[in-house]
Amino acid sequence: MKKLSRAKSDNIVLLLVLLLIFSGFSYFTLISKNTVPPRTPIEDTPDVIIDERDPPKTSQTVVEFDEANRTIIQGIEENEWNEDLIKSYDDSYDSIQFAYSSDIFFWFEDTANPKTVTQYSYRWGSTDGGLWDFTDAYKDDDGKYLYLETQRGHGFPGTISLKWGEYNDFADFCAWNVYAIWVKFEIWPDTSSLDGFDGSSDLKLRVYADDGSYQEKLIAASPVDEHHYVQLWNIQGGPVFDRVKAGGYIKYARVSMYVDEEIFTWCWINIDYLDIYYWYRRFNLEVDYELDYGSLGLETVDKFDLKIKMNETKPGTQLYLWDYNNEQWDYIRNLETSNSTMIIPILTDGDNYTSASKKIKIRFQNLNYLPFTDPLECELKIDMIKLELYPPETPMNFIAENAMQQVRLTWDPPASNGPPIDHYNVYRGETPGGGKTLIATPNTTSYDDYGINIGKRYYYTVSATNFAGTSGNSTEDSGLGFDEPFISWVTPHENEQLVLPFIDQFATYTTFGFEYEWTELDDAILELDYGVFQKNYTVWENNSIDIEFDDYYDGAVNATLYGFNQTKVVATDIRHLNFVRIDLEAIENINSSTEVLGDQLYLILHDPNGDNSYSSFSQTTRISMGVGCEITTETGMNVEMGDYGGLFGVEVGASLLLERKETSIEGFDFRYEVSDTIMLTSSQVDDNADYIGPGYGDTYWGEAWIFKWVLNATRRHYTNGTERWEDPQFYYGIIRDLQTIVNHADAPLEWRIQNAVFNESLPISYIIPFAESGGQPYTYEHEVSTTITRSKSFEVDFGVEANTKIPGLRTQNTFQINTRNYAETESGHSHTVSYEIYDNDPDDFLVMEIGIDHRFGTFIFNTSSFFCETSNPYEHNTYDYLPPVIEFPEIDLDSDGDSFAPSPEDSPIVTTEIFEEDDIQLAVIWYSTNNGSSWQVAYLTELIGDPDKWRGSIPAQPSDTKILWYIEAWDQHGNNATRFNEILEPYEYTVKSKPPPEIPNIPGFPMILMSLVCLISLAAVVVVFQKRFNKNI
């Protein structure tokens, strides 16, 4: 065998030594990992934690009042009244401050339950100390108390005290309006001494604001054993009161007593209840202005506009006008816009708002207003109130008559719209429809025009003027004057074609009109000359004659009027006419079709808060829904419109509550009478918050509508060969389809946007404030006087054939369906709505404004989202006054899974269930490593896919550290709850040190031998490296 070199030999030795060392350490490591120390049980942590509890208009003229009076019904005058303040748009204005209206309170009942009152502490007067406890305290007279106990007394004086709190903030927007804080409590001391208290004194109560300021009340200087001190502490000043007024709140309460009792005597302070009431005020403003317009000489004021400018207004300010006829204030609109002029048109029943002496009364009203700032700074500033009057209507029945040397003009007086008519304006022209010149301004309804050329025809119009303006012009008429006795035609005109109606079985006729000079004539005759035939009619002492149909009246006819004086013809006038007879006449259908109008909303029944509340109609109510249809575009010619019974229909699934009937209400073609309103109520679901309360519990009622229409025209064939389709008629009907009664969540979007709960632009007037606790029902009825017309527009295409047969008729037209709910008073109906508000939980507190939705005539409810408190279920837009419920938690101390816990490498995992009707805002684990002297926080997160289950971990801590921990959670309204162990103390565990791994004895290899092998191996390595080092040198 070849001999190895020394270098190679050294390398082999080195390799063998390294392998030996590696094998030894690998063996030790293997033995260490397979040696499991005995598991130490987790103290005070049960394997399963059990919860012991149960679960366009025309131009106008602005006028000023003669004088104005102001009456402040509710409010405070800020300036001396001067009517000039509201006369014009300038920097001067009438200012009225809101006045206190009513007392309202918001309170916290101290249940002293760890779920709501989460922090407490105690202090002893000496280091002797004793036992303490903290238990649930509920409401008065339930035998449970929050108490502080001293035991094994002491021989020297000291003060014991108990502080608790973490009360919630109340509605901060009420802070400016708080005028008193009531602290109502029942506190009583107790001692085991048979002689009662013999050295104790100064039983006190202290309340702390959130900034740490406090106020204190002496309950009793010398407490009496077992005497229940039931008191009301009225706080209307001091640092706590000032802090509340500035936006703070009472956060803690503390009770204390000086104790100096004999040895081996027990003393207690018991708190049965402590309630905090924040009394605040709402404010009203109600001011009337009476404006006198007597000097204007107003007549009937059919319509007018109010121009109002507010320099400052507040949400909820409403405008009313006094109705002199019905002796009531009528709501007009809300006034919530400042620094811009509002024009408010009163286009109907304007005369109702003017007295016999022509005075108008205007009311600005804002009731139960809750300022968000200092109420002393809340006011209405009214800069201008003006009346805009309309000019007269257009004169009607304007007639121009021929006369000797003149043309006589007459007309009917139009409505003046208030200001009396000052004069009329007579215009004359020389061509029909052409330009005209003002020739006279009479103040009567007639005028004789002598400034004419005899025998020349003139064309006239007339208008009316008052100080508000000038009306439109009347229709045009023409006339001429004569200089000798005359008789002349009025109708028909020269070369006019006269259509003789179609003869069926009744005689028909056409009318001729004429005029003549009565004083110069004594007889008059009409002669009709139609070829070989002539026929005379006596027309003396008449201005018209009806010519009955005659078979000979066909084609050209000369019609001559003769005027006689003593049998001598002294005047004539001839008309060349063309008679044509209708020989065929029939009504013919031009087109018909249907238009799908979609879901038509009849009613919204709004739901009040309260899980058993609802709104409906009173049992005697029978209401109607008037329906009318109109064309809102210019059709090109007059189209007769109306509803037709044969076009109405009811499909399967349509409502059985509706019956079509005639209506007496102007502007509507027919009505649907609701025969049974008892079936219509808002939601009565009582266990699902998604169907309770304003908006969410509302019930929508309506049906799908199909608009069925027919366009007819009269087809006429004339003896001259002409054929025409004339006199178009449009008839319609409604086919009612599937009825829909749904809640808000399932209602069509088109319906939901018509809900005034969510659409503040819709007309609402609130009439009743409501603030009551649950536990009993509250009912109310209200008779609705009027509602607002609702409209829906759609397009109708008459078709090409209509345009072909009826030239000039527009084929594309916009139609509008108008509906309005009302009571058919002629039938003895009434429109009375009602509600019942009932929450079966007496601890709930319902606060709402109640009004009328003027679109449907139903009650509507506006939740006071902070003051309205609900639970079981928690309702939308209300205040959640119950804290979360935290179940007993589970903790996994062995987070690293090494079967040794809790070790310094473990971050124990805490899992718990947290139940809340609303949402959890935050959940944490409080933990302390210094026995409660200070606390740190670890966050819990809700598990995805496992709602209500929350998990978090406590950071790893060094060995021998004692960890105290508990859980706290807050809901979205700031209510908080804590979870301690069964005796209301923090949970705890202690971190254990891991013992060093034991090195086992290896059979056949004693430890001393193994150590020797390792040392020899190490020495060998050193020797080899030393030799190599020396060699290199």
C-alpha positions, 0 to 999 in steps of 0.5 A: 500500500502506498504510504500517505503523505504527512499533509494528507494524514493531517487532513484525515485526522482533522476530518475525523475529529470534526465528524466526532464533534458534530456527531456528539452535538447532534446526539445531545440535540436529539436527546434534548428535543425528545425529552418533554417536561411535564405540563403545568396546568393553567391556573384559574382558567377553566377548560370551558367558560360557561355564561351564567346569564340569560340572552310662469306668470305675467308682469306685476307691480310691487306695492307697499303697504300703507302701514304695518303692525307687528305682534310678537306671540312668542319671542323677544323684541330686539329692536323698537318696532318701526314699519320701515324696517320691513319696507325695502331691501336694505340693511335695516331689518326687524329682528326677533329673538327666540324665546324659551318654550318648553323644558325637556330633559335628557338623563342617565340612570345609574345602574352602576352595572359593570356593563355601563359604569365601568370604572370604580375605586375606593380609598381608606382613611388609614392603612388598617383597611378592610374588605371591599366589594363592588356589586351590581346596583340597579334601580330603586327598591330592588335590594341591590346596591353599589356599596363600600364596606369597612371591616375590622375598623381602626382606632383613629379617624379616616375617610372612606370613599367610593368613586365610580363613573365613565358616564356617557356624554349627553347630546352636546348640541343641547349644551348651550340650552342646559339650565339645570342639572338634577342629580337624584339619588338614594344613599344610606349609611349602615353600621354593625354597631348596636348604638349606631354611628357614634363617631362618623360624620360628613356623608358627602356626594361629589360629581366630576365633569369630564375635565376633572372639575367637581362640585360637592354636596353634603348629604348629612353632617351626622349620618343616621344609621340605616337612614335612606337619604333620598334627595334631589341635588339641583345644580344651576351653577358652579364649575361642573355646571359651567363645564356642561354649558361649555360642552362637557358632561358629568363623568364620575360620581363619588361618595365619602364619609368620615369614619371614627368607629370603635374596634371590630365595627363594620361600616357601609355606604350603600348607593341604591341609585343615582340618576343624572338629568340634564334639563335643557330648553327648546325655543319658540318664535312666533310673530305676526305682521298685519299689513294694511293696503286699504288706500289701494282701493283693492277689490277682489284679490284673486291672486298675488305674490309675496316677496320676502327677504330674510337676513337671517332665518333658522331651520324649521321656520314656516310661513302662514297666511290668515284665511279670513273666510275659514278663520284659520292659519294656512301653511304656505311654505318653509323659509330656510333661505337667508340673504335672497329674495323669495317670491311666493305665488298665491295664485288661487283663493287669494281673496281668502287672505285679504280682509274686508278692510284689505289687510293681510296677516302674515305669520312667521313661526318656528316652534320647538327650535333647538339652537346649536349655539347660544340661544341669545344669538338665535333670531329671525331677521326680516328685511322686506315684506312686499306684495306683488299684484297682478294686472287685470285679466283680459277683457272678454266678449269684445264687440265692434258694431256698425253705426251711423257716423261711428263704430260702437265698441262694447266689452265685459269688465274683466277681473281686476286681480285686486287693484281697481281698473283705472281705464281701458285702452282702445286700439284701432288698425286698418288691416286684420291682425295688423298694427294698431294705434291707441285711440282712447282710454275710456273708464267704462266698458264701451266706446263710440269711435267717431274718428273714422272714414265713412264706409271704411272697415276698421279693426279693434282690440281693447285692454284693461289697466290698473296700477299693477299693470296692463292686461293682454289685448282682447280678441280682435273685431271689426266695424264700419260707419255709415253716413246714411241709413244702413243694414249690414252683415255681421256673419257670414263673411263675403265668399264664406263657405257655409257647411250645412250639417249632415242630415239624419233625422233631425232638422239642422240650421245655420245662423246669419247675423246682421245689424242695421240703423233702427231709427231710420228703418221700419222693416228688414228682409233677408232674401236668399237667391239660389238660381231659379229659387228665391226665399224671403225671411222677415228679420225686423227687430232681430240681429240674427236668424237661423236658416233651417236646412233645405235641399236647395241650399247647395252651391252658390247662394246670394244673400241680400239684406233689405232695409225699408222706410215706409215700404221703400228700400233705403239700405241694402247689403249683399253677401256672396256665399257658397253652401255645401252640404255634408252627405256623409258624417261618421266618427272614425278611429284614427289611432289607439294604443297603450302607454305603460306608466309603470308603478303609480304610487297612491299612498305612503303610510309613514311608520313611527318609532316604537316596535309596536307603533303604526300609522293608518286611517281612522275607521270612518275614513273614506278617501278618494284619489282624483285623476285628471289628464291634460296635454301639456304641449301645443297640439296645433289644433283644439283636441277634445279630451276626456275619459271614457268608461270603455277604456278602463280595465282591471287586471288580475292582481289589481286592488279590490279597494278601489272603485272608479266614480265621478268626481265633483272636484274641478280639474279632475276627470274621475276619481278612485274611491278607497272603500276600505282604509282599515287594511292600510297601515304602516309596518307592524313588524315588532322584532326586526329593526329593518322594518321599524321607524320612519322610512324603514317601516313605511308602507307604500301602496300603489298599482301598475298603470297602463294608459289606454287611449283612442284618437277619434275624428269625425269623417265628413264627405261634402257635396262638393266632393271634399272629404275631411277628418275634423274635430279630433277627440282624445279619450283615455282610460286606465287599466290597473294591473298588479297591486303593490303593498310593500315596505321601504326596502322592497319599494321601487326606487321611483317610489322611495324618492317620493318619500319625504323622510329621505327627500327634504325638498318635499312639502311637510308641516310638523304639528305635534311634538312627541316625547314619551317613554315606552310601556303604554300606547299613545293614539291621535287622529287628525282630519286632513283638509287638503293635499298637494297634486302629484303629476307624472308626464309621459309621451304619446305618439298619435302616429303618421296616419293622424298627421296625414288625415288631420293636417296641422295636428302635432303627432308627438305630444306630452301628456300629464296625469295629475292625482290628488287625495281628498275627501268627497265632502258632497258624499259625506266623506272625511280624510282622517289619519291616525297613529298609535305609538307604542313601544313595549319596552318601558325603558325606551324613550320615543322622541319625534316630531309628528307632521302631515305629508301634504302629498298623500295626507298621511302622518309623517314622523321625524326622529330626534336621533339622539333623544329617541332611545330604543332597544330590542330591537334597536331602531334606525336613527335612534340612540342606542342606550344599552352597552354591548354584552361581552361573554366570558372569554376563552384564553389559549395560553400556549400560543406557540404550541410547544405544550409549555405555557404560559412561557416567555415565548407565548402571546396568549390568544383571547377569544370572546363573543360580543353582542350588540344591536348596533355595531361595535366601535372598538374592543380591547384587552386591558392588561397590567404587568405591575399588579394593576398600577398601570394598564396597557391595551391590546386590540380585539378584531372581529373574525371574518365569517364568524360575526360577533366573535372577537380575537386578540392576543396579549404580548409575550412577557418575561418569566415570572410576570403576573398578568392581570387582564380584562375586556372592554368594548364600545358601541357606535354610540359610546356605550361601553361594557367590561368583562371581568371574571366571576367575582368581578376581578381581572383575570390573571396568569403568571408567565413560567420560566422554561427549565433547562433541558436535562442531558440524559445518561447514555448507556455504556458512555459515562458523562466523564468519558464523553467529556474526555472525548470532546476535549481530546478532539478539540486538542487534536484540532489545535495541534493540526492547525498549529503544525500547519501554521509553523510549516507556512512560516 
